[in-house]
Amino acid sequence: MLWGKITELAAALLAACTVATFAAFFVAQAILAPHHLSTTVGQPGVARAVFGSALVLTGVALLGLGLGALLRNAAGAISALFGVLYGLTIAAGFLPGNLSDEVRKYLPENSASDLTSVGHTAGSLGPWTGFGLFCLCTAVALGASAWLLRRRDAS
């Protein structure tokens, strides 16, 4: 049953988020065009960033679903999701020296951020490598929740 929810959520959100991110892009370009600040989808990295935003939003929703199934508590899942996405990044910022930068690039929120931007951040994993790491974190949460769900239902 969990895998059905995952499939339905992923398909529906990817479709909706793709439409929403491209619509937001074109609305923003219409606003920026009179000021000569617009760009096109054909510019290097722009299509990847717009579609990547839809992919990351879908991944965040799946991570939230995994945490929700794992914790079986809506408030706890929302808190855990924000803690994983933002709390870990903030906590890593308190590490000394270059250790902070080295740790932060592997955290879920930062690893996926290059996919949603046109430029490349120095010292990052790169757009697709970072998104792959983000997907791995999501898969771990979903796998753990599926395992725990089977274990709880078996007893």
C-alpha positions, 0 to 999 in steps of 0.5 A: 500500500505504501508503494502505491501511495509513493507512485501516485504522489510522485506522478501527480506531484511531478506533473503538477510541479512541472506545470507550476514551475514552468508557469512561474518561470514564464510569468517571471519572464513577462515581469522582467522583460520590460526591464531587459532582465529576462532570459529564455528556456534555451539559455544554458542551464535554465531548462534544467533549473526550471525542471529541476525545481519540479524534481526537487519539490517532488523529492521533498514531498516523497521525503516527507511521506517517508518520514510521515510513514516512519513516525506515524505522526503528522506534526512529528513528520513535518518537524523532522522534514524541516529538521532534515532539510534546514536544521542539519544545514544550520547545525553544520554551519557551526562546525569549525573552518572548512569542515562546515563547507565539506559537511554541508555539501552532502546534506539533503537541502544543499545537495539538491540546490545546484539542480535548481539554479542556473549557475554552479556553486563552487565546492558543490557536488554538481547538479545531478550528483547532488540530486542523486544524493538527495534521492538516496536520502529520500530512498533511505527514508522510504525504505526504512518506513516500508520496512518498519510498516511491515514489521509493525503490521506483522506483530 
